[in-house]
Amino acid sequence: MAPTHDDSYRWHEASPGVWQRDADEAEIFYSSLIKLYEGSGRMHFAITGHISLTIDVPENASPQTTADLVDKSLRAAWLCLRHELPTIASQVKWDVGAQKWIKIYQTVPDKAAQEAWLEATFKPISTGQTGVEWANSDPPAPSVATLCVIIPPQSSPSVVRRDLVLRSPHDVIDGIGTLLLFNQFTALFASTLPHPSATFSSFLNGEETSRLSPPYRVAAKVPSILTPGQTAKLAALRADKAQTSSDPSVCDLTLPFTRGALLPSRHQRVSRNLSQSQTAALLAALKPLGATPTHAFHAAIALTMRDIYLSHHPSSREETAITHLRYNSYLLRNERPACQPPFNTPAHCASVYHSVSGGKLTVTMPATASSHSSGAAAAAEFLDALAQIKAHYHSVRDDADHYALAPHIWADATPSLPASALALDNDDDDDDTARAVPVPEPSETPSVSISSMGVIDDRLIKPDWEGGGGGWRVRVDEPWVTGEELGNGLGVFLGTFRGRLEGQR
């Protein structure tokens, strides 16, 4: 049997209190993009996760006393979470001496070090905003995972509300991992509510390093050498991705592009929700088709891009040989089910355990706008687009080799960095932005992708909690996560919570 990995991917103590391992391909992909866009003063694909916690004020307790207790418990839970999920406190850095990317974790062996970490990564914020409003105010992305506790205006004396916003580099945690981490955190918070004075100082004595998460390669037991069949499959995927069409009757779709500012501006989240009844109706309509909301929305994206293109090129069909338009994209896939126990559990949610499809996801459609089609014709073209989307999703789902090909697909997508960028020493006190390489120009062929969280309260976040004593009740609302896109493509996120489907970008 082929070896699965070498010791460089195993956590080891490189110096007293400093643990490290090699980063793998998925982590390097995100680290490279962070470095590539450093000159913009922003962090590419920075994770922003959000939940809102509502805590009932117990009988015979005042709102202020409850609020103080809640805030102390949140702080204690964040420290306890580091004990349970220490990788959330790690960083990926470029090792100039070894000329490679490494992931580093530094222990906090005493009370002073723990307090310093809490001061740096636990941020109460009281600006009169909600968590959603604060996240949309363009806060800078921190270099380490940071929990921001937003204190919104008091709406009722019977409850205390706190909105939590997690900000993190994407090479530390991904979207599904963020929602799983929120669930772990809420469980710890609920359990500490009766006794928030517990500091958990004795927990962080270095013993937590035994729970540091490995890279995906180790978690999924990816073979270090592909089989001949896997090698051939990877070559076919690469050829498919590189292939360009010479058919003059087919035009590849892009979003309308106009030259403008070269640097990305503020990241803004916009969301739309379906009601419970609308969500139920959508699910009922999709069930006999064997389709999911993700399939349906991805098909709708393709058709919408087709209609946008035709609105900007109304004469393209009449004056050219174009008869069909083609949407090109990819899918993002959670790979935690492909990982070995215990790495497929929430105990290792602070990780980058997802993949992208290697071949092109394409939907080919007639060059006729939906508004020009009859009801029956429009339904038929939607079903055709849906079938093409499903076929691609299922081809990746049913590919027993995809888990092994995933690291190679990440490596192929990783941008090359000039030596001048990698020569930067990553010291947090240095102004690397001033010395960074030129930021890539916007793409002239931007597209739209989708990332689906699925049914969040089915497997990711428990919506209601009971505290550890005294009748405490905690309600979770508004869970969502985004990645800050610094290119000019459009990323759509999809998820369902408490029976309501939400789309956001």
N, C-alpha and C positions, 0 to 999 in steps of 0.2 A: 504493500500500500504506500502511496506517495506521502511524503511528509506534509504536514499541514501548515507549519510556520516555523520560524526560527526563534531563538531566544530574544532577539532584539525587540520583539513585540510583547515580551513579558515585562511587567512592572518589576523594577529592581531599585534598590536604594543606591543612588549614584554618589551621594555624600550624605552626611548625617542630616536626617530629616527631609531630604530631597529625593523624591521618587520619580523615575522617568521610564519611558518606553518609546519606541519608534511610533510615529503616527502612521496610519495606513492610508490607502488611496482616497477614501471618502473624506477623511479629515484633511488631507493635503489639498484636495480640491478646494475646500472652503478656505483654508489658510492662504492658499495662493491667490484666490480672488480678493481676500481681505488686503493682502499686500499689494496686489495689482491696482486696487482702487484707493489706496491709502492717501494719495495726493488730493483726493476730493474732500478730505476731512471727514469722510463718512465710512461706515463699515458695511461692506457688501454682504447681503443675506443675513444681517444681524437679526437674531430672533427676538421677537416681542410676543410674549404670552400674557394672557389676561384672564383672571376670574374675579368675580365679585362675591364676597362672603357677607351674609347677613346673620347676625347673632341676636337671638331673642334676649331681652333684658329679663333676668329671673325675677320672680316675685320677691319683694322685700329688698330689692337692689336698685340703686339709682343708675340712670344712664351714664353718668360720668364715672362712677365706680366700675361699671361694666366695661366702659371704653378703656379705662386704664388697665383693667385685667386682660382685655382682648389684646391690647398693644404689647403688653409684657409677654403674653402667651405666643404671639406671632414671632417676637424676637427669639424666644426660647426655642420655638419650633424650627426656626431657620438654622440655629446652631445644631439642634438635634438632627435635622435633615442632612447636614454635612457629615455627621457620624454615620448615618444610614447610607447616604449616597455621596461618598467623598469625591467622586469624579466631577461633581458640579463645581468644585473649587479648583479644577485643573486648568491649564493653559497649553496651547500649542505654540511652540516657538521654533525659529530656525536656529539650529546649532551651527554657528559659523565654523568652529573647529572641526566638527565631524561632517559638515556639509550635508545636513539632512534635517528634516522636520522631526521634532520630538514633542511628546506630551509630558508635561511636568506637573507634579503635585507636591506641595510643600506642607508639612505637618505644622500644627499650631500647638505645641506641647505644653504651654502654660497659659495662665489666665490673661496675661498681658497680650500675648499673641492672638488669643481667641477674641479679646475685645477689639483689637486692631482690625481683625478680619471682619467682625460684625460692623464696626464703624465704616469700613470700606464697602461692604456689600449689602447691608440692610439699611434702607433709606426711607424713613417716614417722610411723607410729603403732604403738606397742608396748604394748598393754593386756592381752595375753593372750587376745585375741579373734580370731576369724576375720573376714574381710571381711564375710560375711553377718551375723554377730553385731554387728559394729561399726555397719554400716549400719542395723540395727534398734535401735540404742541412741539414736536420735533426735538425730544430730548436726545442728547448725545449718547452714542452706544458705548458702554463701558468695555474695557479690555478683559474683564472677568465677569462671570455670571453674577448679577446683582438683582436683589429683590426690592422693588419699590412698593411701599405701602401707602397708597393714596387714601387720604382721609376726606371723603366727600362731605358736602353740607349735610347736616343732620335733618332727616326727613320725618322722623317719628320718634317720640320718647320711648317707644316700646321696643326698639331695635337699635343695634349698633351695626354700621356697615363699614367694611373696609374693602377697597379694590386693590388687588395685587397685580403688579406688572413685573414680569420677569424679563430682563434684558440680558442677552448672552451672545457671545460669538457662536456662529453656527458650527464651528469645528469642535464644540464642546457638547452640544445637545441639538436635537432636531425637533420637528413639530410634534410628532406623536410622543416623543420623549418628554417634551414640555408639558403636555396635558397629563401624562402619567405622573410626572414630578409634582404637578399641582395636587393630584389626588393623594400622593404620599404626604405632601406637606399638610394638606387639610386634615388627614388622619392624625398626624402628630400634633397639630394645633388643637384639634378637638380633645385629644387626650391630655394636653397640658393645661387646658382651661381651669380646672380646679386648683392647680398648683403651679402657676407660671414662675414662681420664684426659683424653681429647679433650674440650674444653669447647665447641667449636663457636662460640666467641665471635665469630670473624670472620664467621660466617653472618649474625648479627643486626645488620647495619649499615644497615638501612632498605631493603635490596634486597628483603626478604621482602614488602614492601607490594604488589609486583606480583602476589602470589598471594592477596591478600585476596578473599574470596568475595562476589559480588554478591548482592542479594536475589533471591528467587524470580522476581519480575517480569522481571528482566534475564536470569537464568539460563535461563528458559523462553521468552524473547522474547514475553512476554504483550503483546498490543496495548493501547495506552493507551485506545483507543476501540473498544468492542465493535461487531461488525456488527449489522445489524437482527435477523438470526436469533438471534444470541447474546443480544441484549437481550431478545428475546421469550422465549427459553429461561430466562433468569435470572428474568424476571417470573413465569413459570410455576412455577419452583422456590420462589420466595418465597410465592406463593399456596398452593402445596401445604403448605409448612411452617406457614403461618398458619392453615390450615383446621382447624376443630374439628368434630367429629362431632356431629350432632343425632340420631343413631340411638340410641334408648333400649335397643336390644338389644345394643349393643357398649359395653364398658367398657374404658378405657385403663388399662394396668397400671402400677403403681409399686411400689417396695419399701415394706415396712411402715415407717411414720413415727411416731415418738414424740417429743414435744417434750422437749428436754433442754438440754445446754450449747449456748450460741450460738457459741462459738469452737471451731475445729478443734483436735484434740489430736494426739498424736504419730502419725507415719506409721509403719505396720508392714507389712512384706512377708510374705506367706504364700504358699508354693508347693507344688505337687503335681506329681509326675513319673510318666510312664508308662515302663515298661521298653522296651528295644529291641524285644522280641518283641511287646509290646502296641502299640507305635507302628507296627510293620510290619503288624500285623493291622488296625489302624485304617486305614492307608493303602490296604491291599488291599481293604477293604470299601468305601472311598469312591471308589476308582478307577472302577468301572463306573457310578457315579452322576455322574461328572464333577464331583465336589465335593472341596474341600480341608478339612484340619482346621479352618481358620478358619471356613469355612461351617458345619461340623458343630457346633463349639463355640458359634457364635453362635446357631444354631437351638436348641441345648440350653439356652442362657441364656434364650431366650424361653419355652420350655416350663417351665423351672424357675421362672421368675417367675410363670407362670400357676399352677403348683401351690402356690407360696408364697401367692399371693393367695387361692386357694380354701381353703387351710388356715386363713387368718385370717377368711375370709368363707364359712363352710360353708353358709350358708342363702341366699347371694346369688342362686343360680340359682332356687331354689324360690319365694322371696318377691318376686322382681323379674322384670322382663321380660328380664333379661340372658341372652343365649344364647351370646355370644362375648366373648372377651377379646383385647385388642390390645396388643402390645409395640411400643414406639416407641424408636428409637435412631438411630444414624448410623454411618458407617464412616470410618475413618482410612485414608488412601491415601498411599503413598510416591510423590512426584512426581519423583524423580531421573531416572527413565527419560524423562520429558517435557522434561527440560532439554537444552540444547545442549552439545556438547563444548566445553571440558573439564569443564563444570559437572555433568555426569552421571557423573563418576568420583569415586573416593575422595579425589582431590586437593582436593575441595570438600565434604568431609563435615561440617565445622564450619559448619553452615547449618541453616536451617529450611525445608526443601524437602518439605513434605507438605501435604495438604489434607484437608478433611472434605466429606462428601457434602452437597449443597444441599437435596435433597428428603428427606422422611422415609423412614427405613427402618422398615417396619412388618411385623409378623407377626400375623395374625388367627387365633385358635384357638378351638375349641369350649370352653365353660365347664365342662369335665369334667376332673377330675384324672387324671393318667396312671395312678395306682394303681387307678382304676375301669375302666381299659380292658384288654381282652384283649391278649395278645402281638401278635397281628396288627393290632389296632386301634391300639395304641401305636406300632408300627412305621410304620403308615400316617400317623399324625398327625405323627411325626417327619419323614417324607419330605415331607409337605406344608409343614411349617415350613422345612425345608431348601430346598425349591423357592422359597419366598418370599424367603429370604435370598439365594440364588444370583441370583435375578432382579434384586435391587437392586444387588448387587455388580457383576454383568455390565452393568447399565445405566450405571453410572459408568465401568466399564472401557472400554466401547464408545463412550462419548460423546467424540467428537473435539473438542468445545468445552470439556470440563471443565477443562483446563489454564488456559484463558483466564477461566473463570468463578470459579476458585478464589480469587483475591484478593478478589473481590466477596463471596463467601460468608464469608470471614474477616471482612471489614469489617462485614457484617450481624451477625455473632456477637459483635463486640467491644463490651464494656460501655462506657457513657458514664461519664466520670469528672468529678466536680465540680471546679470551678476550684480549690478549696482543696487538693485532692490534687495537681494539676498545678503548683501554685505552689511546691511543695517543690523545693529546688534540687538534690537528688540527691547532694549531697556525702557521701562515705562517712563523714566524721567527725560528721555531724549525726545526731541521734536522730529520724529521720523517723517511727519507730513511734509516738512519743508524740504526734505531730501529725497522724497519719493519719486518714482518714475512717472512719466506722463500718463494720465488717466486715459483708458481707451475711449475712442470716439463713439458716439451712439451708433447703433446698427441701422443700416438703411433698409433692413428687411426684418423689422420686429414682428413678433408673433404673440400668441396668447397660450399660456399653459394652465393646468389646474392641479391642485393638490387637495386631496380629500382626506378628512379626518374620520369619516364614517359616522356611525351613531356613537356620539361621545359618551353618553351616560350608560351605554350598554357595556362598554369594555374599558373606558379610559378614566372617567371621572364620576364618582358617586355623587348624586345631587343633594342628598340630605344626610346629616350626621347628628348623632347624639354625643354630647360631651361626656367626659369621664366621670361626671358626678354632678349632683345639684340641679338636674333638669336642664342642662344646657342644650340648646338646639342650634345647629349651624346649617344654613342653606347656601348652596352654591348656584350662581347664575353667571351668564355671559362668558362662558369659556371660549376663548379663541386664540389663535396663534398666527403670526405672519412672519415672513422673512423679507428684509428690506432689499428690494430689487433696485440696484443702481444702474442697470442697463435700461433701455427704453422698451423692453418687452413688458407684457402685462401678466402678472400672476394672480390667479383666482383661487381662493380657498373655500372649501365646502365642508360643512359639518351639521349634524343634527343633535339638538339637546332639548330635553323635556318635550319631545315631539315636534319641535319646530326646526325646520331646515333654514340654515343661514348661508348666504353666499357673501364673500367679501373680497376685496382686492386692496 
